[in-house]
Amino acid sequence: MEDHQDVIKQIEQIKPGFVGVEMDTSACSGKADILFWYGTHEDRVLIEDILAGDTFYGIPYRLENR
């Protein structure tokens, strides 16, 4: 994630305060995934357009409506 802060910032700027990114290590010891959260379906579509793949540079991710 550190190497791709520019992409993280681009996602967070979709709607500051209503779109965010978190590293989630709670699922399994020693492993992690990235949680991208958003407020509206339109936000999700924009996130998916930026990610354009099934992983975030090889890291699994999830999308969550909050």
Phi, psi and omega in degrees: 000323182301325182285349186235037180297332178297321179288320178301313180297322178299318179293315181297332181280356176304313177202086184309132181089341181241355176226135181206173183225134178222146171270128182247114179250009186281340187289319185207133181300130178083358180232159181211162168221175181251137177251119172257121180246154188208167183256331183226163177299323179298321177298316179300316180299318179295319177299313180299323178296320179290317182291318176046044177177177183274348178225164174259091183052046177092353180261127177299147177223161175232154175245134183224128175278127179244000000 
